[in-house]
Amino acid sequence: MKFACEVKGFEPGRFLDKKEIRRYDLFAQFAIGAAEQAVTGRVPREQTGQVDLKRVGAIVGTGTGGLQTFEENARALFEKGPSRVSPFFVPCTCRTSPRR
């Protein structure tokens, strides 16, 4: 079985600030955006302020994460040396990085 999809028009700035966008790998940005859309899409607008966000969540599953960051940092390591590897390399490739 093969399965693929393309996300068009995704704007991470709707869900994250500029600093977070730089720190999160694209898979984590998708997960955070999907979780926020799931929560806000489930609660009527007039009741949004009444929701206890400590009691709301979304479950996102992934086998691995941060492949884009892994590839970029592996290339930097081999082409430019270890000093060019991002200090966020490990956290960005961790599949639990979408947790906030």
N, CA, C and O atoms as CSV, one atom per row, in Angstrom:
chain,resi,resn,atom,element,x,y,z
A,1,MET,N,N,0.837,-1.163,0.000
A,1,MET,CA,C,0.000,0.000,0.000
A,1,MET,C,C,0.888,1.234,0.000
A,1,MET,O,O,1.878,1.295,0.728
A,2,LYS,N,N,0.539,2.190,-0.799
A,2,LYS,CA,C,1.240,3.464,-0.823
A,2,LYS,C,C,0.240,4.571,-0.507
A,2,LYS,O,O,-0.908,4.546,-0.950
A,3,PHE,N,N,0.704,5.525,0.258
A,3,PHE,CA,C,-0.162,6.639,0.630
A,3,PHE,C,C,0.690,7.900,0.665
A,3,PHE,O,O,1.779,7.901,1.240
A,4,ALA,N,N,0.212,8.942,0.068
A,4,ALA,CA,C,0.928,10.219,0.091
A,4,ALA,C,C,-0.079,11.352,0.012
A,4,ALA,O,O,-1.193,11.176,-0.483
A,5,CYS,N,N,0.314,12.493,0.496
A,5,CYS,CA,C,-0.539,13.667,0.380
A,5,CYS,C,C,0.342,14.912,0.373
A,5,CYS,O,O,1.520,14.868,0.729
A,6,GLU,N,N,-0.250,15.994,-0.032
A,6,GLU,CA,C,0.454,17.263,-0.089
A,6,GLU,C,C,-0.358,18.293,0.686
A,6,GLU,O,O,-1.577,18.378,0.535
A,7,VAL,N,N,0.320,19.064,1.506
A,7,VAL,CA,C,-0.342,20.118,2.263
A,7,VAL,C,C,-0.103,21.418,1.510
A,7,VAL,O,O,1.034,21.863,1.357
A,8,LYS,N,N,-1.182,22.015,1.047
A,8,LYS,CA,C,-1.076,23.265,0.292
A,8,LYS,C,C,-1.549,24.438,1.144
A,8,LYS,O,O,-2.536,24.330,1.872
A,9,GLY,N,N,-0.845,25.547,1.050
A,9,GLY,CA,C,-1.271,26.763,1.724
A,9,GLY,C,C,-1.108,26.763,3.233
A,9,GLY,O,O,-1.764,27.545,3.922
A,10,PHE,N,N,-0.247,25.903,3.762
A,10,PHE,CA,C,-0.050,25.864,5.214
A,10,PHE,C,C,0.747,27.093,5.647
A,10,PHE,O,O,1.819,27.371,5.110
A,11,GLU,N,N,0.216,27.815,6.613
A,11,GLU,CA,C,0.869,29.010,7.145
A,11,GLU,C,C,1.162,28.797,8.629
A,11,GLU,O,O,0.283,29.012,9.464
A,12,PRO,N,N,2.381,28.377,8.972
A,12,PRO,CA,C,2.680,28.103,10.381
A,12,PRO,C,C,2.546,29.325,11.276
A,12,PRO,O,O,2.370,29.184,12.486
A,13,GLY,N,N,2.625,30.524,10.702
A,13,GLY,CA,C,2.472,31.748,11.484
A,13,GLY,C,C,1.101,31.895,12.117
A,13,GLY,O,O,0.927,32.697,13.035
A,14,ARG,N,N,0.121,31.131,11.638
A,14,ARG,CA,C,-1.212,31.153,12.263
A,14,ARG,C,C,-1.201,30.458,13.621
A,14,ARG,O,O,-2.083,30.691,14.447
A,15,PHE,N,N,-0.196,29.600,13.853
A,15,PHE,CA,C,-0.180,28.777,15.062
A,15,PHE,C,C,1.065,28.978,15.918
A,15,PHE,O,O,1.064,28.655,17.106
A,16,LEU,N,N,2.123,29.509,15.319
A,16,LEU,CA,C,3.405,29.635,16.012
A,16,LEU,C,C,3.987,31.022,15.767
A,16,LEU,O,O,3.696,31.656,14.753
A,17,ASP,N,N,4.813,31.488,16.707
A,17,ASP,CA,C,5.501,32.748,16.454
A,17,ASP,C,C,6.769,32.476,15.641
A,17,ASP,O,O,7.130,31.318,15.429
A,18,LYS,N,N,7.440,33.523,15.190
A,18,LYS,CA,C,8.594,33.366,14.296
A,18,LYS,C,C,9.709,32.534,14.913
A,18,LYS,O,O,10.345,31.734,14.226
A,19,LYS,N,N,9.943,32.719,16.191
A,19,LYS,CA,C,10.998,31.968,16.882
A,19,LYS,C,C,10.668,30.473,16.891
A,19,LYS,O,O,11.542,29.641,16.644
A,20,GLU,N,N,9.421,30.138,17.173
A,20,GLU,CA,C,9.007,28.734,17.186
A,20,GLU,C,C,9.064,28.123,15.794
A,20,GLU,O,O,9.413,26.951,15.653
A,21,ILE,N,N,8.733,28.885,14.772
A,21,ILE,CA,C,8.774,28.364,13.403
A,21,ILE,C,C,10.193,27.941,13.050
A,21,ILE,O,O,10.387,26.911,12.405
A,22,ARG,N,N,11.185,28.723,13.463
A,22,ARG,CA,C,12.579,28.369,13.183
A,22,ARG,C,C,13.016,27.139,13.968
A,22,ARG,O,O,13.844,26.363,13.491
A,23,ARG,N,N,12.473,26.956,15.151
A,23,ARG,CA,C,12.906,25.856,16.012
A,23,ARG,C,C,12.223,24.525,15.727
A,23,ARG,O,O,12.806,23.468,15.969
A,24,TYR,N,N,10.997,24.564,15.217
A,24,TYR,CA,C,10.257,23.323,14.972
A,24,TYR,C,C,10.447,22.845,13.537
A,24,TYR,O,O,10.406,23.639,12.598
A,25,ASP,N,N,10.653,21.562,13.380
A,25,ASP,CA,C,10.702,20.956,12.069
A,25,ASP,C,C,9.305,21.027,11.445
A,25,ASP,O,O,8.315,21.204,12.155
A,26,LEU,N,N,9.228,20.891,10.144
A,26,LEU,CA,C,7.955,21.026,9.439
A,26,LEU,C,C,6.912,20.026,9.940
A,26,LEU,O,O,5.738,20.379,10.051
A,27,PHE,N,N,7.312,18.780,10.247
A,27,PHE,CA,C,6.337,17.800,10.732
A,27,PHE,C,C,5.710,18.254,12.042
A,27,PHE,O,O,4.523,18.028,12.279
A,28,ALA,N,N,6.512,18.897,12.899
A,28,ALA,CA,C,6.000,19.383,14.183
A,28,ALA,C,C,5.075,20.585,13.971
A,28,ALA,O,O,4.073,20.729,14.671
A,29,GLN,N,N,5.407,21.440,13.014
A,29,GLN,CA,C,4.536,22.563,12.691
A,29,GLN,C,C,3.172,22.062,12.214
A,29,GLN,O,O,2.136,22.601,12.605
A,30,PHE,N,N,3.178,21.028,11.368
A,30,PHE,CA,C,1.919,20.428,10.911
A,30,PHE,C,C,1.134,19.869,12.096
A,30,PHE,O,O,-0.076,20.077,12.190
A,31,ALA,N,N,1.806,19.168,12.993
A,31,ALA,CA,C,1.134,18.551,14.136
A,31,ALA,C,C,0.508,19.603,15.053
A,31,ALA,O,O,-0.630,19.451,15.498
A,32,ILE,N,N,1.261,20.671,15.331
A,32,ILE,CA,C,0.740,21.732,16.194
A,32,ILE,C,C,-0.444,22.425,15.532
A,32,ILE,O,O,-1.451,22.700,16.184
A,33,GLY,N,N,-0.323,22.706,14.242
A,33,GLY,CA,C,-1.427,23.329,13.503
A,33,GLY,C,C,-2.658,22.445,13.476
A,33,GLY,O,O,-3.774,22.930,13.663
A,34,ALA,N,N,-2.467,21.140,13.244
A,34,ALA,CA,C,-3.596,20.203,13.202
A,34,ALA,C,C,-4.273,20.104,14.559
A,34,ALA,O,O,-5.501,20.058,14.641
A,35,ALA,N,N,-3.477,20.071,15.627
A,35,ALA,CA,C,-4.051,19.984,16.971
A,35,ALA,C,C,-4.862,21.231,17.301
A,35,ALA,O,O,-5.959,21.144,17.854
A,36,GLU,N,N,-4.311,22.389,16.956
A,36,GLU,CA,C,-5.045,23.629,17.236
A,36,GLU,C,C,-6.323,23.711,16.418
A,36,GLU,O,O,-7.356,24.147,16.925
A,37,GLN,N,N,-6.262,23.297,15.160
A,37,GLN,CA,C,-7.463,23.306,14.323
A,37,GLN,C,C,-8.494,22.314,14.848
A,37,GLN,O,O,-9.695,22.576,14.790
A,38,ALA,N,N,-8.029,21.173,15.361
A,38,ALA,CA,C,-8.956,20.174,15.900
A,38,ALA,C,C,-9.701,20.725,17.111
A,38,ALA,O,O,-10.907,20.523,17.254
A,39,VAL,N,N,-8.977,21.421,17.979
A,39,VAL,CA,C,-9.600,21.974,19.186
A,39,VAL,C,C,-10.534,23.121,18.834
A,39,VAL,O,O,-11.678,23.149,19.287
A,40,THR,N,N,-10.057,24.074,18.026
A,40,THR,CA,C,-10.896,25.228,17.709
A,40,THR,C,C,-12.059,24.857,16.800
A,40,THR,O,O,-13.095,25.522,16.822
A,41,GLY,N,N,-11.903,23.811,16.006
A,41,GLY,CA,C,-12.994,23.383,15.136
A,41,GLY,C,C,-14.080,22.643,15.883
A,41,GLY,O,O,-15.200,22.520,15.388
A,42,ARG,N,N,-13.771,22.154,17.054
A,42,ARG,CA,C,-14.720,21.369,17.853
A,42,ARG,C,C,-15.537,22.237,18.796
A,42,ARG,O,O,-16.652,21.868,19.164
A,43,VAL,N,N,-15.005,23.375,19.190
A,43,VAL,CA,C,-15.660,24.237,20.168
A,43,VAL,C,C,-16.329,25.403,19.444
A,43,VAL,O,O,-15.670,26.099,18.673
A,44,PRO,N,N,-17.618,25.632,19.675
A,44,PRO,CA,C,-18.284,26.782,19.057
A,44,PRO,C,C,-17.605,28.093,19.456
A,44,PRO,O,O,-17.157,28.248,20.592
A,45,ARG,N,N,-17.536,29.032,18.513
A,45,ARG,CA,C,-16.843,30.310,18.754
A,45,ARG,C,C,-17.304,31.014,20.024
A,45,ARG,O,O,-16.487,31.557,20.767
A,46,GLU,N,N,-18.589,31.007,20.270
A,46,GLU,CA,C,-19.095,31.733,21.440
A,46,GLU,C,C,-18.687,31.072,22.761
A,46,GLU,O,O,-18.797,31.697,23.815
A,47,GLN,N,N,-18.219,29.826,22.721
A,47,GLN,CA,C,-17.813,29.125,23.940
A,47,GLN,C,C,-16.300,28.992,24.071
A,47,GLN,O,O,-15.817,28.380,25.024
A,48,THR,N,N,-15.550,29.552,23.137
A,48,THR,CA,C,-14.095,29.397,23.151
A,48,THR,C,C,-13.480,29.880,24.456
A,48,THR,O,O,-12.589,29.220,24.991
A,49,GLY,N,N,-13.929,31.003,24.977
A,49,GLY,CA,C,-13.387,31.548,26.215
A,49,GLY,C,C,-13.749,30.737,27.444
A,49,GLY,O,O,-13.143,30.922,28.499
A,50,GLN,N,N,-14.724,29.841,27.337
A,50,GLN,CA,C,-15.180,29.044,28.471
A,50,GLN,C,C,-14.488,27.692,28.567
A,50,GLN,O,O,-14.739,26.937,29.507
A,51,VAL,N,N,-13.622,27.374,27.611
A,51,VAL,CA,C,-12.979,26.060,27.570
A,51,VAL,C,C,-11.760,26.036,28.481
A,51,VAL,O,O,-10.915,26.929,28.422
A,52,ASP,N,N,-11.673,25.014,29.321
A,52,ASP,CA,C,-10.503,24.809,30.165
A,52,ASP,C,C,-9.457,24.086,29.323
A,52,ASP,O,O,-9.546,22.874,29.130
A,53,LEU,N,N,-8.464,24.825,28.819
A,53,LEU,CA,C,-7.477,24.250,27.901
A,53,LEU,C,C,-6.608,23.172,28.546
A,53,LEU,O,O,-5.926,22.426,27.843
A,54,LYS,N,N,-6.627,23.083,29.875
A,54,LYS,CA,C,-5.888,22.009,30.548
A,54,LYS,C,C,-6.612,20.670,30.404
A,54,LYS,O,O,-6.049,19.615,30.698
A,55,ARG,N,N,-7.858,20.725,29.952
A,55,ARG,CA,C,-8.645,19.500,29.796
A,55,ARG,C,C,-8.899,19.161,28.326
A,55,ARG,O,O,-9.729,18.307,28.014
A,56,VAL,N,N,-8.186,19.829,27.437
A,56,VAL,CA,C,-8.370,19.629,26.004
A,56,VAL,C,C,-7.051,19.186,25.399
A,56,VAL,O,O,-5.988,19.648,25.815
A,57,GLY,N,N,-7.110,18.294,24.422
A,57,GLY,CA,C,-5.883,17.863,23.767
A,57,GLY,C,C,-6.166,17.173,22.460
A,57,GLY,O,O,-7.318,16.939,22.095
A,58,ALA,N,N,-5.123,16.858,21.775
A,58,ALA,CA,C,-5.208,16.119,20.517
A,58,ALA,C,C,-4.069,15.120,20.497
A,58,ALA,O,O,-2.968,15.417,20.961
A,59,ILE,N,N,-4.325,13.947,19.966
A,59,ILE,CA,C,-3.303,12.906,19.872
A,59,ILE,C,C,-2.821,12.836,18.425
A,59,ILE,O,O,-3.614,12.696,17.495
A,60,VAL,N,N,-1.521,12.936,18.260
A,60,VAL,CA,C,-0.915,12.863,16.937
A,60,VAL,C,C,0.121,11.755,16.978
A,60,VAL,O,O,0.967,11.734,17.872
A,61,GLY,N,N,0.069,10.842,16.034
A,61,GLY,CA,C,1.022,9.744,16.001
A,61,GLY,C,C,2.024,9.889,14.865
A,61,GLY,O,O,1.675,10.327,13.768
A,62,THR,N,N,3.260,9.520,15.134
A,62,THR,CA,C,4.292,9.528,14.102
A,62,THR,C,C,5.321,8.458,14.425
A,62,THR,O,O,5.623,8.202,15.591
A,63,GLY,N,N,5.851,7.840,13.391
A,63,GLY,CA,C,6.889,6.830,13.592
A,63,GLY,C,C,8.251,7.468,13.809
A,63,GLY,O,O,9.074,6.955,14.567
A,64,THR,N,N,8.473,8.548,13.163
A,64,THR,CA,C,9.726,9.292,13.306
A,64,THR,C,C,9.434,10.731,12.918
A,64,THR,O,O,8.384,11.024,12.346
A,65,GLY,N,N,10.326,11.596,13.216
A,65,GLY,CA,C,10.075,12.984,12.882
A,65,GLY,C,C,11.357,13.715,12.547
A,65,GLY,O,O,12.455,13.223,12.804
A,66,GLY,N,N,11.207,14.871,11.982
A,66,GLY,CA,C,12.345,15.722,11.723
A,66,GLY,C,C,13.287,15.262,10.636
A,66,GLY,O,O,14.482,15.550,10.694
A,67,LEU,N,N,12.780,14.555,9.651
A,67,LEU,CA,C,13.661,14.058,8.597
A,67,LEU,C,C,14.288,15.198,7.797
A,67,LEU,O,O,15.439,15.093,7.373
A,68,GLN,N,N,13.559,16.262,7.592
A,68,GLN,CA,C,14.105,17.415,6.880
A,68,GLN,C,C,15.280,18.002,7.667
A,68,GLN,O,O,16.325,18.298,7.088
A,69,THR,N,N,15.117,18.170,8.966
A,69,THR,CA,C,16.182,18.692,9.811
A,69,THR,C,C,17.355,17.720,9.864
A,69,THR,O,O,18.512,18.141,9.834
A,70,PHE,N,N,17.066,16.425,9.943
A,70,PHE,CA,C,18.130,15.414,9.962
A,70,PHE,C,C,18.971,15.512,8.696
A,70,PHE,O,O,20.201,15.519,8.758
A,71,GLU,N,N,18.305,15.588,7.550
A,71,GLU,CA,C,19.028,15.663,6.277
A,71,GLU,C,C,19.875,16.936,6.191
A,71,GLU,O,O,21.038,16.882,5.793
A,72,GLU,N,N,19.298,18.069,6.561
A,72,GLU,CA,C,20.027,19.342,6.490
A,72,GLU,C,C,21.257,19.327,7.387
A,72,GLU,O,O,22.319,19.804,6.986
A,73,ASN,N,N,21.128,18.784,8.600
A,73,ASN,CA,C,22.250,18.772,9.532
A,73,ASN,C,C,23.291,17.720,9.186
A,73,ASN,O,O,24.480,17.927,9.431
A,74,ALA,N,N,22.866,16.597,8.622
A,74,ALA,CA,C,23.833,15.593,8.159
A,74,ALA,C,C,24.669,16.177,7.023
A,74,ALA,O,O,25.885,15.990,6.978
A,75,ARG,N,N,24.012,16.879,6.115
A,75,ARG,CA,C,24.736,17.525,5.011
A,75,ARG,C,C,25.716,18.571,5.559
A,75,ARG,O,O,26.863,18.636,5.116
A,76,ALA,N,N,25.269,19.384,6.517
A,76,ALA,CA,C,26.150,20.394,7.109
A,76,ALA,C,C,27.346,19.739,7.794
A,76,ALA,O,O,28.467,20.236,7.685
A,77,LEU,N,N,27.123,18.641,8.490
A,77,LEU,CA,C,28.202,17.930,9.181
A,77,LEU,C,C,29.255,17.441,8.194
A,77,LEU,O,O,30.448,17.656,8.405
A,78,PHE,N,N,28.827,16.792,7.128
A,78,PHE,CA,C,29.767,16.209,6.182
A,78,PHE,C,C,30.428,17.235,5.264
A,78,PHE,O,O,31.572,17.048,4.850
A,79,GLU,N,N,29.724,18.304,4.948
A,79,GLU,CA,C,30.278,19.296,4.022
A,79,GLU,C,C,31.036,20.423,4.718
A,79,GLU,O,O,32.013,20.941,4.178
A,80,LYS,N,N,30.581,20.810,5.939
A,80,LYS,CA,C,31.169,21.984,6.590
A,80,LYS,C,C,31.768,21.695,7.955
A,80,LYS,O,O,32.469,22.544,8.506
A,81,GLY,N,N,31.514,20.524,8.512
A,81,GLY,CA,C,32.081,20.166,9.804
A,81,GLY,C,C,31.087,20.279,10.946
A,81,GLY,O,O,30.005,20.844,10.785
A,82,PRO,N,N,31.461,19.733,12.113
A,82,PRO,CA,C,30.539,19.667,13.256
A,82,PRO,C,C,30.111,21.025,13.820
A,82,PRO,O,O,29.059,21.126,14.452
A,83,SER,N,N,30.903,22.049,13.601
A,83,SER,CA,C,30.537,23.364,14.141
A,83,SER,C,C,29.321,23.954,13.428
A,83,SER,O,O,28.725,24.910,13.924
A,84,ARG,N,N,28.948,23.408,12.287
A,84,ARG,CA,C,27.812,23.920,11.515
A,84,ARG,C,C,26.515,23.156,11.790
A,84,ARG,O,O,25.481,23.460,11.194
A,85,VAL,N,N,26.562,22.171,12.684
A,85,VAL,CA,C,25.356,21.429,13.059
A,85,VAL,C,C,24.564,22.253,14.068
A,85,VAL,O,O,25.127,22.778,15.029
A,86,SER,N,N,23.263,22.364,13.849
A,86,SER,CA,C,22.406,23.174,14.703
A,86,SER,C,C,22.337,22.619,16.123
A,86,SER,O,O,22.268,21.403,16.302
A,87,PRO,N,N,22.354,23.494,17.143
A,87,PRO,CA,C,22.172,23.016,18.517
A,87,PRO,C,C,20.764,22.459,18.739
A,87,PRO,O,O,20.521,21.776,19.734
A,88,PHE,N,N,19.841,22.743,17.826
A,88,PHE,CA,C,18.474,22.227,17.930
A,88,PHE,C,C,18.291,20.942,17.137
A,88,PHE,O,O,17.166,20.463,16.991
A,89,PHE,N,N,19.376,20.380,16.624
A,89,PHE,CA,C,19.299,19.184,15.792
A,89,PHE,C,C,18.546,18.046,16.489
A,89,PHE,O,O,17.584,17.511,15.937
A,90,VAL,N,N,18.974,17.680,17.683
A,90,VAL,CA,C,18.342,16.554,18.380
A,90,VAL,C,C,16.893,16.859,18.768
A,90,VAL,O,O,16.018,16.040,18.488
A,91,PRO,N,N,16.602,17.999,19.399
A,91,PRO,CA,C,15.202,18.262,19.734
A,91,PRO,C,C,14.276,18.322,18.512
A,91,PRO,O,O,13.122,17.899,18.581
A,92,CYS,N,N,14.783,18.842,17.408
A,92,CYS,CA,C,13.952,18.954,16.194
A,92,CYS,C,C,13.661,17.606,15.557
A,92,CYS,O,O,12.621,17.431,14.922
A,93,THR,N,N,14.562,16.659,15.719
A,93,THR,CA,C,14.347,15.355,15.094
A,93,THR,C,C,13.608,14.390,16.012
A,93,THR,O,O,13.247,13.288,15.601
A,94,CYS,N,N,13.391,14.796,17.225
A,94,CYS,CA,C,12.681,13.950,18.188
A,94,CYS,C,C,11.186,13.917,17.828
A,94,CYS,O,O,10.575,14.958,17.585
A,95,ARG,N,N,10.622,12.734,17.799
A,95,ARG,CA,C,9.213,12.650,17.392
A,95,ARG,C,C,8.257,13.240,18.425
A,95,ARG,O,O,7.072,13.411,18.140
A,96,THR,N,N,8.756,13.552,19.619
A,96,THR,CA,C,7.892,14.173,20.625
A,96,THR,C,C,7.979,15.684,20.596
A,96,THR,O,O,7.387,16.343,21.451
A,97,SER,N,N,8.696,16.257,19.644
A,97,SER,CA,C,8.873,17.717,19.632
A,97,SER,C,C,7.580,18.510,19.426
A,97,SER,O,O,7.552,19.678,19.814
A,98,PRO,N,N,6.502,17.960,18.842
A,98,PRO,CA,C,5.285,18.769,18.736
A,98,PRO,C,C,4.604,19.051,20.076
A,98,PRO,O,O,3.724,19.908,20.146
A,99,ARG,N,N,4.994,18.351,21.131
A,99,ARG,CA,C,4.361,18.617,22.437
A,99,ARG,C,C,4.663,20.032,22.867
A,99,ARG,O,O,5.796,20.498,22.753
A,100,ARG,N,N,3.657,20.707,23.356
A,100,ARG,CA,C,3.832,22.085,23.829
A,100,ARG,C,C,3.266,22.225,25.210
A,100,ARG,O,O,3.313,23.310,25.789
